[in-house]
Amino acid sequence: MTNSSQPERLLTRTPLGWCDPVEAFAPLKDTPFALLLNGGSGKWSYICANPMRTLHVTAADGPRDLDVARSGMAALPFKRPDDAPPFCGGWAGLFSYEYGRALLPKLGEGAERGAWPDIALGLYNELIAFDHETERAEHFFWRWNESTEPKLLGLIGEPKTDLHVSLASAVTARLPRADYEARLARTVDYVHAGDCFQSNISQRFDFELNMGAHPFDLTRRLARSSRAPFSAYFRLPGLALASNSPERFLQIGVQPHGALKAITQPIKGTRPRGTTEEEDRALANELLSSEKDLAENLMIVDLMRNDLSRISTPGSVRVPKLQALETYANVHHLVSTIEATLAPGRDAFDVIKAAFPGGSVTGAPKIRAMQIIEKLEDEARGPYCGSLAWISPDGAMDSSILIRTVAFEEENDGGWRGHFRSGGGIVADSVPSEEYTETLDKARAIRAALEGE
């Protein structure tokens, strides 16, 4: 049970029988700081709970909170076992979009924040890792705090909720179509005036869960209908987050010689899936040949290259994949890959400082694009276009861009209201009516999961 490379008092590893991580997580759905990272369409999923420490920042006023997180982990005794999963302990949780204001002071105060904090992280010394390729699960427990004992294994289980019900009776756009398209047209005007090359403008959809429905029911339903590589559920007091994101923000791996390598994979360019194989192939080819979408993708690649270059070894920034087609349950996307070797002394927290929020959900140049977003959306985004991330003591990290993500708030009567946003990058030749349709394509899976039975 205990890995021989670790002292028994430090790390305990317990192999488990295979179970679905979504179903196993269900008893934790109302536990504060319980986190499910559900990469079921990839290799790894994780259940994290009972953090030994939390970092909850309502409104950050600078990057110092990242330094607090760094120092809180620096003294932990940690040696990664050779056969350990990418994440086996450390910080994990949420950076809301508004945290970008703390990192980019030129943005100013902006719209009033809602219920969501800028930062909500837990320092997890126990978790369960699920390997979907081998169908093996394992519990990790680090005795970083001598007063703690492992609790997680006694909390997971199997749910009994019937999913054959409608979760929400109606999902409504906050803005009439004409108003949203007018905002898109204003964005095109900003581009023509030279303010920016691209700005990512979204619209908001609101709903209330039906009586007896729970935010975790949406996570379960999406896991069955259209699970994405960065699906997740995160519970905070009075709040819940259900994400079905296909997009990675930043990944950092520890190389054999000890250097840290960063990878980011921005998505720009979208088409819906076709109803027939022929139509589906035609839509994919249309995306691959679209000058507008290819240019939009390239702009974000250049932005992310610039962000990473500020904290990387000179000459190490590369683009091994440019504008590659990736296909998901409801859409085709153009995805590029940028990688870089971090300069000596730089780490995951420096990468967040340099690159958050992700350029694919802001536009370029970043600060001016974000100012336009702030003006035209006229409200805080909260989790949308922020990130869920984990960071290990040895410098490894992975994180998502929180698109296809629903933010829930608990009401006084125990019910839940929720909202999500859907948007796209607006450039000089964007057509508002077409961009509007694209937001509906991107929102289709969430709406179907909420309104369907």
C-alpha positions in Angstrom: 0.0 0.0 0.0 2.8 2.4 0.8 5.1 3.3 -1.9 8.7 2.1 -1.1 10.2 5.3 -2.4 8.5 7.3 0.4 8.8 7.0 4.2 5.7 5.4 5.5 4.9 8.4 7.7 4.9 10.7 4.6 2.9 9.1 1.8 0.4 6.3 1.9 -1.0 4.8 -1.4 -4.0 2.6 -1.4 -5.1 0.8 -4.6 -8.9 0.8 -5.1 -11.3 -1.2 -7.2 -12.4 0.6 -10.3 -15.5 2.8 -10.2 -16.8 5.8 -12.2 -15.3 9.0 -10.6 -18.5 11.0 -11.3 -20.6 8.4 -9.5 -18.1 8.0 -6.7 -18.0 11.8 -6.1 -21.8 12.1 -5.6 -21.8 12.0 -1.7 -19.4 15.0 -1.8 -21.6 17.2 -3.9 -22.4 19.6 -1.0 -19.0 19.4 0.8 -17.2 22.8 0.7 -14.0 22.7 -1.4 -14.9 19.2 -2.8 -13.5 19.1 -6.3 -14.0 16.7 -9.2 -11.7 17.0 -12.2 -13.3 14.6 -14.7 -11.0 14.0 -17.6 -12.9 10.9 -18.6 -12.4 11.5 -22.3 -8.6 11.7 -21.5 -6.5 9.6 -19.2 -6.9 11.0 -15.6 -9.7 12.0 -13.3 -9.3 13.2 -9.7 -11.5 13.5 -6.6 -10.2 16.0 -4.0 -11.7 16.9 -0.7 -10.9 17.9 2.9 -8.1 20.4 2.1 -5.6 20.9 4.9 -5.6 24.6 4.1 -7.7 27.0 1.9 -7.1 30.3 0.1 -10.3 32.2 -0.4 -9.9 35.7 -1.8 -13.0 37.7 -2.5 -11.3 40.6 -4.5 -7.6 40.4 -5.0 -5.6 43.7 -5.2 -2.4 42.3 -6.7 -0.5 39.1 -7.4 0.6 38.6 -3.8 -2.0 35.9 -3.2 0.0 33.7 -5.7 3.0 34.3 -3.5 1.0 33.2 -0.5 0.1 30.0 -2.3 3.7 29.4 -3.4 5.1 29.9 0.1 2.3 27.7 1.6 3.5 24.8 -0.5 7.3 25.4 -0.7 8.1 23.8 2.7 6.1 20.6 2.1 8.1 17.5 1.9 7.4 16.1 -1.5 9.1 13.6 -3.8 7.0 12.4 -6.7 7.0 8.6 -7.1 8.0 7.5 -10.6 4.7 5.8 -11.2 2.5 8.6 -9.7 -0.3 10.3 -11.8 0.3 13.9 -12.9 -1.5 15.2 -9.8 -1.1 13.4 -6.5 -1.3 16.4 -4.0 -1.0 20.2 -3.8 -3.1 23.2 -4.5 -6.2 23.0 -6.7 -9.2 25.2 -7.4 -10.5 28.3 -9.1 -9.2 31.5 -10.5 -12.2 33.6 -11.6 -11.9 35.8 -14.7 -11.9 39.0 -12.5 -8.6 37.9 -11.0 -7.1 39.3 -14.2 -7.8 42.8 -12.8 -5.2 42.1 -10.0 -2.6 41.0 -12.5 -3.3 43.7 -15.1 -3.8 47.0 -13.1 -4.6 49.0 -16.2 -8.0 47.4 -16.3 -9.2 49.3 -13.2 -12.0 48.2 -10.9 -14.5 47.2 -13.7 -18.0 45.9 -13.1 -19.1 45.0 -9.5 -18.2 41.5 -8.7 -20.9 39.0 -8.1 -21.0 36.1 -5.6 -17.9 34.4 -6.9 -14.5 35.0 -5.3 -11.4 35.9 -7.4 -9.5 32.9 -5.9 -10.7 29.7 -4.2 -8.0 27.1 -3.7 -7.6 24.1 -1.4 -4.3 22.5 -0.4 -5.1 18.8 -0.7 -3.0 16.3 1.0 -5.3 13.5 0.0 -7.1 12.6 -3.3 -8.2 9.7 -5.4 -6.7 9.4 -8.9 -8.5 7.5 -11.6 -6.6 6.1 -14.6 -9.2 5.6 -17.4 -6.8 3.7 -19.7 -6.1 1.0 -17.2 -9.3 1.3 -15.1 -7.3 1.6 -11.9 -7.9 4.0 -9.0 -5.6 4.9 -6.2 -5.9 6.9 -3.0 -3.0 9.2 -2.1 -2.5 10.6 1.4 0.4 12.8 2.4 1.0 13.3 6.1 1.9 16.9 5.7 -0.1 17.8 8.8 0.5 15.5 11.6 -2.9 16.2 13.2 -4.8 14.9 10.1 -5.9 11.4 9.2 -7.3 10.3 5.8 -11.1 10.7 5.5 -11.8 10.6 1.8 -12.2 6.9 1.4 -15.1 6.8 3.9 -17.0 9.6 2.0 -17.2 8.4 -1.6 -20.0 6.1 -2.8 -22.7 5.6 -5.3 -25.6 8.0 -6.1 -29.2 7.0 -6.2 -30.6 10.1 -8.0 -32.9 9.4 -11.0 -31.6 11.4 -14.0 -34.7 11.0 -16.1 -36.1 14.4 -15.2 -35.8 17.9 -16.7 -33.4 19.9 -14.6 -34.6 23.3 -15.7 -37.9 24.2 -17.4 -36.5 27.2 -19.3 -33.1 28.7 -20.3 -33.4 32.3 -21.3 -30.9 34.7 -22.8 -30.4 37.8 -20.7 -30.3 40.1 -23.8 -32.6 40.1 -26.7 -30.9 38.9 -29.9 -31.0 42.4 -31.4 -29.2 43.9 -28.4 -26.5 41.3 -28.4 -25.9 41.6 -32.1 -25.7 45.4 -31.6 -22.9 44.9 -29.1 -21.1 42.6 -31.6 -21.4 45.3 -34.2 -19.9 47.8 -31.9 -17.0 45.4 -31.3 -16.4 45.3 -35.1 -16.3 49.1 -35.1 -13.6 49.0 -32.4 -11.6 46.7 -34.5 -12.0 48.9 -37.6 -11.0 51.9 -35.5 -7.7 50.2 -34.5 -8.5 49.6 -30.8 -7.9 45.9 -31.1 -7.5 43.1 -33.5 -10.0 40.9 -31.7 -12.2 40.9 -28.6 -14.2 38.0 -27.2 -17.8 39.1 -26.5 -20.2 36.7 -24.8 -23.9 36.6 -23.9 -25.4 35.3 -20.7 -28.1 32.6 -20.3 -30.1 32.3 -17.0 -32.3 29.6 -15.5 -33.6 28.2 -12.3 -33.3 24.5 -11.4 -36.5 22.7 -10.9 -37.5 21.7 -7.4 -35.4 18.7 -6.2 -32.7 19.2 -8.9 -29.1 19.8 -7.9 -26.1 21.3 -9.7 -24.3 18.0 -9.6 -27.1 16.4 -11.6 -25.9 18.6 -14.5 -22.4 17.3 -14.1 -23.7 13.7 -14.2 -25.8 14.3 -17.2 -23.0 16.0 -19.2 -20.7 13.2 -18.3 -23.1 10.8 -20.0 -24.0 12.9 -23.0 -21.0 15.0 -24.0 -18.1 14.7 -21.6 -15.2 17.1 -22.4 -11.5 16.7 -21.5 -11.7 19.3 -18.7 -15.0 18.5 -17.2 -15.3 19.4 -13.5 -17.5 20.1 -10.5 -16.4 22.4 -7.7 -18.4 23.2 -4.5 -18.0 26.3 -2.4 -20.3 27.6 0.4 -23.5 28.7 -1.3 -22.0 28.1 -4.8 -21.4 25.3 -7.2 -19.6 25.1 -10.5 -20.2 22.6 -13.3 -17.8 22.8 -16.2 -17.7 20.9 -19.5 -14.7 22.6 -21.0 -12.8 21.3 -23.9 -10.0 23.8 -23.6 -6.7 23.6 -21.8 -5.2 26.8 -20.5 -1.7 25.9 -19.3 0.1 22.7 -18.5 3.5 22.4 -16.9 5.6 19.3 -16.8 8.8 18.5 -15.0 11.5 17.4 -17.5 14.1 14.7 -16.7 16.8 17.3 -16.2 14.6 19.3 -13.8 13.5 22.1 -16.1 9.8 23.1 -16.3 8.1 22.9 -19.7 4.9 24.9 -20.3 2.2 24.0 -22.9 -0.9 26.0 -23.8 -3.6 25.0 -26.3 -5.9 27.8 -27.3 -9.1 27.2 -29.1 -10.2 29.6 -31.8 -12.5 28.7 -34.7 -15.8 26.7 -34.3 -18.3 24.9 -36.5 -21.3 22.7 -35.4 -21.3 19.0 -36.0 -23.3 17.9 -39.0 -26.4 15.7 -38.9 -24.9 13.3 -41.5 -21.3 12.1 -42.0 -21.1 14.0 -45.3 -22.4 17.3 -43.7 -20.1 16.8 -40.7 -17.1 16.4 -43.0 -18.1 19.4 -45.0 -18.4 21.6 -41.9 -15.0 20.5 -40.7 -13.4 21.3 -44.1 -15.1 24.6 -44.1 -13.5 25.5 -40.8 -10.1 24.3 -41.9 -10.3 26.6 -45.0 -11.9 29.6 -43.3 -9.5 32.6 -43.7 -11.3 34.4 -40.9 -11.0 31.5 -38.4 -7.5 30.7 -39.3 -6.5 34.4 -38.8 -8.4 34.5 -35.5 -6.5 31.5 -34.3 -3.2 32.8 -35.4 -3.7 36.1 -33.5 -4.2 34.2 -30.2 -1.2 32.0 -30.9 0.9 35.2 -31.2 -0.6 36.6 -28.0 0.2 33.4 -26.1 3.7 33.2 -27.5 4.3 36.7 -26.2 2.9 35.9 -22.8 5.0 32.9 -22.4 8.2 34.5 -23.7 8.3 36.8 -20.7 9.0 34.0 -18.3 10.7 31.5 -20.6 14.3 30.7 -21.7 15.1 32.8 -24.8 14.4 30.8 -28.0 12.4 28.0 -26.3 8.9 29.2 -27.4 7.7 26.9 -30.2 4.4 26.1 -32.0 4.4 22.3 -32.7 0.8 22.3 -33.8 -0.9 25.2 -35.6 -4.6 25.3 -36.3 -5.2 21.6 -35.9 -8.8 20.3 -36.1 -10.3 18.7 -33.0 -13.8 17.3 -32.9 -16.1 17.1 -29.9 -19.7 15.9 -29.4 -21.3 19.1 -30.6 -18.7 21.1 -32.4 -15.4 21.2 -34.4 -12.7 23.4 -33.1 -9.3 24.8 -34.4 -6.7 24.2 -31.7 -3.1 25.3 -31.7 -0.3 24.2 -29.3 2.4 26.5 -28.0 5.2 25.3 -25.7 8.1 26.9 -23.9 10.8 26.0 -21.3 10.5 28.2 -18.2 13.5 30.3 -17.3 15.5 29.2 -14.2 13.7 30.3 -11.1 10.3 30.6 -12.7 7.4 28.4 -11.8 3.7 27.7 -12.3 2.7 30.8 -10.3 4.9 33.0 -12.5 3.2 31.5 -15.6 -0.2 32.4 -14.2 1.0 35.9 -13.5 2.2 36.2 -17.1 -0.6 34.6 -19.0 -3.9 34.9 -17.0 -6.6 35.1 -18.2 -6.1 33.1 -21.4 -5.8 35.0 -24.6 -8.3 32.8 -26.4 -11.0 34.2 -24.2 -9.9 37.9 -24.2 -8.7 38.9 -27.6 -5.6 40.9 -28.7 -4.0 43.0 -27.6 -5.1 41.6 -24.3 -5.6 44.7 -22.1 -7.5 46.7 -24.7 -9.6 43.7 -25.6 -10.5 43.2 -22.0 -11.5 46.8 -21.6 -13.9 46.4 -24.5 -15.3 43.2 -22.9 -15.8 45.1 -19.7 -17.7 47.9 -21.5 -19.9 45.8 -23.7 -20.7 43.0 -21.3 -21.2 45.4 -18.4 -21.1 42.8 -15.6 -18.5 40.6 -13.9 -17.9 37.2 -15.6 -17.1 35.3 -12.4 -15.8 31.8 -13.2 -16.5 32.1 -17.0 -13.2 32.3 -18.9 -11.3 31.9 -15.6 -9.6 28.7 -14.9 -9.7 25.5 -12.7 -6.1 24.5 -12.0 -4.0 22.1 -9.9 -0.4 22.8 -8.9 2.0 20.2 -7.4 4.9 21.0 -5.0 7.4 19.9 -7.7 6.1 22.6 -10.2 3.8 20.4 -12.3 0.5 22.0 -13.2 -2.5 21.6 -15.4 -5.5 24.0 -15.9 -8.5 24.6 -18.0 -10.2 27.6 -19.6 -13.7 27.8 -18.0 -15.8 27.8 -21.1 -19.0 25.7 -21.4 -19.3 26.3 -17.7 -22.3 26.9 -15.4 -22.2 28.9 -12.2 -24.8 28.1 -9.6 -25.9 30.1 -6.6 -28.0 28.6 -3.8 -31.2 30.4 -2.8 -32.6 30.9 0.7 -35.2 28.2 0.1 -32.6 25.6 -0.8 -33.3 25.9 -4.6 -30.6 26.9 -7.1 -30.4 29.5 -9.9 -27.7 29.3 -12.5 -26.2 31.0 -15.5 -23.6 30.4 -18.2 -22.1 32.4 -21.0 -21.3 31.7 -24.6 -19.2 33.9 -26.9 -16.7 34.2 -29.6 -13.8 36.2 -30.9 -15.0 39.2 -32.9 -12.7 40.5 -35.7 -12.9 42.9 -38.6 -15.0 40.8 -40.9 -17.2 39.2 -38.2 -20.9 39.1 -39.1 -23.0 39.7 -35.9 -25.8 37.3 -37.0 -23.3 34.5 -37.7 -21.5 35.1 -34.4 -24.8 35.0 -32.6 -25.5 31.6 -34.2 -22.1 30.3 -33.1 -22.8 31.2 -29.5 -25.9 29.0 -29.7 -23.9 26.1 -31.2 -21.4 26.3 -28.3 -24.3 26.4 -25.7 -26.2 23.5 -27.2 -24.8 20.7 -25.0 -25.5 22.6 -21.8 -29.0 23.6 -22.8 -29.8 20.1 -23.9 -28.6 18.7 -20.6 -30.6 21.2 -18.6 -33.9 21.2 -20.6 -33.9 17.5 -21.7 -35.0 14.4 -19.9 
